[in-house]
Amino acid sequence: MPADLSPIDKAKFVAARRAVAFVEDGMRVGLGTGSTAAWMVRCLAERVKTEGLRITGVPTSSRTAELARQLGLRITSLDEAKWLDLTIDGADEFDANLALIKGGGGALLQEKIVATASDQMVVIADAAKEVAHLGAFPLPVEVIPFGWQTTRALIVETLGSLELMGREVTLRMNGDRAFVTDEGNYIVDLHLGRIDHPRQLALILNQIPGVVENGLFIDICDVVIIGHGDGRVDVRDINAGTIAHETVEFAETDNVFGAD
């Protein structure tokens, strides 16, 4: 690992390295999207290279697929794999119940489909992603482009009937144009401040015409691995009800962790 990483990147790295220890020979593994997940793909490639580990990855975005190919990982589609042993992904927020907000990278739809099609989901994050209540991070909602302004208006109207701190809904942009997902859809971000009933909100949002999926991941995550800048990791297993405190050893330099 490069010695000049920031404490946040070191935290992401050690969480990623600990997470790939869950991967066993012959597994089909969902590969998440985002900066923390990119460290995981690199760590997984390191294990494949040094241990001869045989795995098949199912990327959750075109960006992850490109990185996996560059690092020599074997990848396939979810349709081909059908079901996965494990998915490892990041999160924008998580709470004590391991409910998540995801989609900051714009890949929430594929991420949710892949995670749901897995026996286990492991989330990797730095400590700043843990919150008492979801919602400080804007909640992404993927919508189809046709009539998106009507869909946005319906979302705003729906939020008005709920007890929420904020109700602002903005279209995600990519420069001066709307951000477009891998599926050709738009994303609107809900600036809510705090979500007291995430399960209820997730169900309500998905009933609105034009909404494809939302970034609330409820009862999907099994384990969260929280990385710290000094090499410590906390492994929180919601099913076992345990929290393990460990230290991840790493070398200061490793060719696997070069620039994208």
C-alpha positions as CSV (number, residue, x, y, z in Angstrom):
1,M,0.0,0.0,0.0
2,P,1.4,3.4,-0.8
3,A,2.7,5.2,2.2
4,D,1.3,8.6,1.3
5,L,-2.3,7.7,1.6
6,S,-4.6,9.9,3.7
7,P,-6.0,8.5,6.9
8,I,-9.4,8.1,5.2
9,D,-7.9,6.1,2.3
10,K,-5.9,4.0,4.7
11,A,-9.2,3.3,6.6
12,K,-10.9,2.3,3.3
13,F,-7.9,0.1,2.4
14,V,-7.8,-1.9,5.7
15,A,-11.6,-2.4,5.6
16,A,-11.3,-3.7,2.0
17,R,-8.3,-6.0,2.8
18,R,-10.2,-7.5,5.8
19,A,-13.3,-8.0,3.7
20,V,-11.7,-10.0,1.0
21,A,-10.7,-12.6,3.6
22,F,-14.4,-13.6,3.4
23,V,-13.8,-14.8,-0.2
24,E,-13.0,-18.5,-0.6
25,D,-11.8,-20.4,-3.6
26,G,-14.5,-21.1,-6.2
27,M,-16.8,-18.3,-5.0
28,R,-19.0,-16.0,-7.2
29,V,-18.5,-12.5,-5.8
30,G,-20.5,-9.3,-6.3
31,L,-18.0,-6.4,-6.8
32,G,-19.3,-3.1,-5.6
33,T,-18.9,0.4,-6.9
34,G,-17.2,3.4,-5.4
35,S,-13.9,4.5,-3.9
36,T,-13.9,2.0,-1.1
37,A,-15.1,-0.9,-3.4
38,A,-12.2,0.0,-5.8
39,W,-9.8,-0.9,-2.9
40,M,-11.6,-4.1,-2.5
41,V,-11.2,-5.0,-6.1
42,R,-7.5,-4.4,-5.9
43,C,-7.2,-6.5,-2.7
44,L,-9.1,-9.3,-4.4
45,A,-6.8,-9.1,-7.4
46,E,-3.8,-9.4,-5.1
47,R,-5.2,-12.6,-3.5
48,V,-5.9,-14.0,-7.0
49,K,-2.3,-13.2,-8.1
50,T,-0.5,-14.3,-5.0
51,E,-2.6,-17.3,-3.8
52,G,-4.0,-18.6,-7.1
53,L,-7.5,-18.0,-5.8
54,R,-10.2,-18.9,-8.4
55,I,-13.2,-16.6,-8.2
56,T,-15.7,-15.1,-10.6
57,G,-16.7,-11.5,-10.1
58,V,-20.0,-9.9,-11.0
59,P,-19.5,-6.1,-11.2
60,T,-22.2,-3.6,-10.2
61,S,-21.2,-0.9,-12.7
62,S,-19.2,-0.4,-15.9
63,R,-16.5,1.4,-13.9
64,T,-16.0,-1.6,-11.6
65,A,-16.0,-4.0,-14.6
66,E,-13.3,-2.0,-16.3
67,L,-11.1,-1.9,-13.1
68,A,-11.6,-5.7,-12.6
69,R,-10.6,-6.4,-16.2
70,Q,-7.5,-4.2,-15.9
71,L,-6.4,-6.2,-12.8
72,G,-7.0,-9.5,-14.4
73,L,-10.1,-10.7,-12.6
74,R,-12.5,-13.0,-14.3
75,I,-15.9,-11.4,-14.5
76,T,-19.3,-12.4,-15.8
77,S,-22.9,-11.1,-15.7
78,L,-25.4,-11.8,-13.0
79,D,-27.6,-13.6,-15.6
80,E,-24.7,-15.9,-16.2
81,A,-23.8,-16.4,-12.6
82,K,-27.5,-16.6,-11.5
83,W,-26.7,-16.5,-7.7
84,L,-23.7,-15.3,-5.8
85,D,-22.0,-16.5,-2.6
86,L,-21.0,-13.0,-1.5
87,T,-21.2,-9.3,-2.4
88,I,-18.7,-6.8,-1.0
89,D,-19.6,-3.1,-1.4
90,G,-19.3,0.3,0.2
91,A,-22.0,2.5,1.7
92,D,-22.6,6.2,2.0
93,E,-24.2,5.7,5.4
94,F,-25.1,2.9,7.8
95,D,-26.9,2.7,11.1
96,A,-26.9,0.3,14.1
97,N,-29.3,-2.0,12.3
98,L,-27.0,-2.1,9.3
99,A,-29.6,-0.3,7.2
100,L,-27.7,1.6,4.4
101,I,-27.9,4.5,2.1
102,K,-26.1,3.7,-1.2
103,G,-26.0,5.3,-4.6
104,G,-23.6,8.2,-4.2
105,G,-21.7,6.7,-7.1
106,G,-24.8,6.3,-9.2
107,A,-24.9,2.5,-9.3
108,L,-27.6,1.8,-6.7
109,L,-29.9,-0.3,-9.0
110,Q,-27.3,-2.8,-10.0
111,E,-25.8,-2.7,-6.5
112,K,-29.2,-3.6,-4.9
113,I,-29.9,-6.3,-7.5
114,V,-26.5,-8.0,-7.0
115,A,-26.6,-7.7,-3.2
116,T,-30.1,-9.2,-3.0
117,A,-28.9,-12.1,-5.3
118,S,-26.2,-13.0,-2.8
119,D,-26.0,-15.3,0.2
120,Q,-24.2,-12.6,2.1
121,M,-23.5,-8.9,1.8
122,V,-20.4,-7.4,3.4
123,V,-20.1,-3.6,3.5
124,I,-16.8,-1.9,3.9
125,A,-16.6,1.7,5.2
126,D,-14.6,4.2,7.2
127,A,-15.9,5.2,10.6
128,A,-17.4,8.5,9.3
129,K,-20.1,6.5,7.5
130,E,-21.7,5.3,10.7
131,V,-24.7,7.4,11.8
132,A,-27.3,7.3,14.5
133,H,-30.0,8.1,11.9
134,L,-29.9,7.7,8.1
135,G,-30.5,10.8,6.0
136,A,-27.7,13.3,6.4
137,F,-26.4,11.9,3.1
138,P,-28.9,12.7,0.3
139,L,-31.0,9.7,-0.5
140,P,-30.6,8.7,-4.2
141,V,-33.6,7.7,-6.2
142,E,-33.3,6.3,-9.7
143,V,-36.0,7.5,-12.1
144,I,-36.7,6.9,-15.8
145,P,-36.0,10.0,-18.0
146,F,-39.5,10.0,-19.5
147,G,-41.6,12.4,-17.4
148,W,-38.9,12.7,-14.7
149,Q,-40.1,16.2,-13.7
150,T,-43.6,14.7,-13.0
151,T,-41.9,11.9,-11.0
152,R,-40.0,14.5,-9.1
153,A,-43.2,16.4,-8.3
154,L,-44.9,13.3,-7.1
155,I,-41.9,12.5,-4.9
156,V,-42.0,16.1,-3.4
157,E,-45.8,15.7,-2.9
158,T,-45.3,12.4,-1.1
159,L,-42.5,13.7,1.1
160,G,-44.8,16.5,2.1
161,S,-47.2,14.0,3.8
162,L,-44.3,12.4,5.8
163,E,-42.6,13.7,9.0
164,L,-39.2,14.6,7.6
165,M,-36.7,17.4,8.4
166,G,-36.1,18.2,4.7
167,R,-38.0,17.7,1.5
168,E,-35.7,19.2,-1.2
169,V,-35.4,17.0,-4.3
170,T,-32.6,17.8,-6.8
171,L,-31.7,16.2,-10.2
172,R,-28.2,14.9,-10.1
173,M,-26.0,16.6,-12.7
174,N,-22.9,15.6,-14.6
175,G,-21.5,19.0,-15.6
176,D,-24.3,20.9,-17.3
177,R,-26.3,17.7,-18.2
178,A,-28.2,15.2,-16.1
179,F,-26.2,12.4,-14.7
180,V,-27.1,9.2,-16.6
181,T,-26.8,5.7,-14.9
182,D,-25.6,2.6,-16.7
183,E,-29.2,1.7,-17.3
184,G,-29.8,5.1,-19.0
185,N,-31.8,6.5,-16.1
186,Y,-31.6,9.7,-14.1
187,I,-31.0,10.1,-10.3
188,V,-32.8,12.6,-8.1
189,D,-31.3,13.2,-4.6
190,L,-33.6,13.6,-1.6
191,H,-32.2,16.0,1.0
192,L,-34.1,14.8,4.0
193,G,-31.7,15.5,6.9
194,R,-33.0,12.5,8.9
195,I,-35.0,9.3,8.1
196,D,-36.7,7.9,11.2
197,H,-38.6,5.1,9.3
198,P,-36.3,4.0,6.5
199,R,-38.3,0.8,5.7
200,Q,-41.6,2.7,5.4
201,L,-39.9,5.3,3.2
202,A,-38.3,2.7,0.9
203,L,-41.7,1.1,0.3
204,I,-43.5,4.4,-0.3
205,L,-40.9,5.7,-2.8
206,N,-41.0,2.5,-4.9
207,Q,-44.8,2.9,-5.4
208,I,-44.4,6.2,-7.2
209,P,-44.7,5.9,-11.0
210,G,-41.4,6.6,-12.7
211,V,-39.3,5.5,-9.7
212,V,-37.1,2.6,-10.6
213,E,-35.4,2.0,-7.2
214,N,-34.2,3.9,-4.2
215,G,-30.9,3.9,-2.3
216,L,-32.2,2.5,1.0
217,F,-30.8,-1.0,1.6
218,I,-32.9,-2.6,4.3
219,D,-32.3,-6.2,5.7
220,I,-29.7,-6.8,3.0
221,C,-26.4,-6.2,4.7
222,D,-25.1,-8.9,7.0
223,V,-21.6,-7.6,8.0
224,V,-20.1,-4.2,8.2
225,I,-16.3,-3.8,8.3
226,I,-15.3,-0.4,9.6
227,G,-11.8,0.7,8.9
228,H,-9.6,3.1,10.8
229,G,-6.6,5.1,9.6
230,D,-4.2,3.3,12.0
231,G,-5.0,-0.2,10.6
232,R,-7.7,-1.2,13.1
233,V,-11.0,-2.7,11.8
234,D,-14.3,-3.4,13.6
235,V,-16.2,-6.4,12.2
236,R,-19.9,-6.1,13.0
237,D,-22.0,-9.1,12.3
238,I,-25.8,-8.3,12.5
239,N,-26.8,-12.0,12.4
240,A,-24.4,-13.2,15.1
241,G,-24.8,-10.0,17.1
242,T,-21.0,-9.7,17.5
243,I,-18.4,-7.0,17.1
244,A,-14.8,-8.1,16.7
245,H,-11.9,-5.6,16.9
246,E,-8.9,-6.6,14.8
247,T,-5.8,-5.1,13.2
248,V,-5.0,-5.5,9.5
249,E,-1.3,-5.8,8.6
250,F,-0.2,-4.3,5.4
251,A,3.0,-3.5,3.5
252,E,3.9,0.1,2.7
253,T,4.4,-0.6,-1.0
254,D,2.6,-3.0,-3.3
255,N,2.4,-2.9,-7.1
256,V,-1.2,-4.0,-7.1
257,F,-2.3,-0.7,-5.6
258,G,-1.1,1.6,-8.4
259,A,-3.3,4.3,-9.9
260,D,-6.4,3.3,-11.9
